[in-house]
Amino acid sequence: MPRSPQHNGALSSLLALALVALPAGAGMAQEKAASVSQLAEALKSSDVQTRRDAAYGLEQLGPGAQDAVPALIAALDDRDHQVWSYSVSALANIGPAARDAIPALVRGLERRERQMWYRSAYALGRIGAAAVPALDESLASKNATVRAGAAKALGWAGQAAEPAIPKLAALLRDSDNDARELASAALVQIGAPAVPALVAVAGSESASARAAAVRALGPLARSAKPAAQALVTACRDNDKQVRTAALAGLGQGGVEPGEAIPVLLAALGDGDEAVRKAALNSLLSVGPALRGAVPELAKLVQGEDQGVSRTAAALLGRIGAPAGGAVPALIEAMRTRRELPGDAVYAESLRRIGPAAVPALLAAMKQGGIDPAMLADALGGIGPPVVPDLVETLRDAQPAVRSLAARALGRIGPQASP
């Protein structure tokens, strides 16, 4: 959208005055008030460029354009998209003083053109508390687009939208996905006062409503213990979308790691891929606390499920050196499980664990039964710290062991030189 229209004559002077950002004395204030009045009058011009320029000038004035609210309301019926767009943005910039525009902006929520719908909702949200009653009423509209727009606007209103919590919570059961998700987002913006209503919906019969409520509880769990408790409970829900949302919420830090980690580890064995991915992503966000899960992760590496085993190995690699206690399990997995071409997760995890894995890897070289390429990659990937041991291994009586040591040194490259 053009932001620097060409101006001519008197209107150009008005715009120049309107856009001056200098401290205003009494004389300047009077001139500015006159410019607002004249820009408002210019919004009625039969010339479309004049109307565009006037709306643009008023948009730039922010709250200083409040005397032009009636003219801006009228401009919402302008057939020119730029005039309408500048006018609705001007009302948003005016904020609470634009309350007289609420009915016209609410009508804008009926717009099917996405940008017009979005800008109307934004302006209502910027007006704030004064718009909440009308928006609360709009949540019950028969038009799904209006319901979704009202929820969007209430989200922008933030804590001022607290009176709308009951109807927003009811909207989580809506048949329209946009309405549900925007209601969920609005309740997050309202904050802690919305938690009781969200917890109640999280226990409802509708799976889609539970999922929408749980998605909102994740960001609120840090400041509200009931939200954290509801998240943990939802991880055992019989609906995969609810479980996915709950497990993702655990990764937002609202549940103590000691309580969250066992739940997340158990979910790595879920039958649904999206659920497993949500658990993995949340585990990756746990941070240093994941070190305490090394023994459990080592058990998962040795478990029957190949996918869970590989995921647990990847997590141990992310932990690094503190995961040294899992080295035997990882080496055994290298021996008994098939690595995927180009994705040697067990060898990569041992490489990340580093020098703590070297003694066991050297012993595995001599025992055999493991793909030499995987061992060479793991040892060579550890780098210079393993060079003295590999050089010593070049004297081993077994040709296969000497060959593997040479291969690992070659993997290290020039850094392996004395």
Helices and strands as residue ranges (DSSP letters): H 9-18, H 26-42, H 48-61, G 62-68, H 69-75, H 81-94, G 95-101, H 102-108, H 114-127, G 128-131, H 132-138, H 144-157, G 158-164, H 165-171, H 177-190, G 192-194, H 195-202, H 207-220, H 225-234, H 240-250, H 257-267, H 273-284, G 287-293, H 294-301, H 306-319, G 321-326, H 327-336, H 345-353, G 354-357, H 358-367, H 372-382, G 384-386, H 387-393, H 399-412, G 413-416
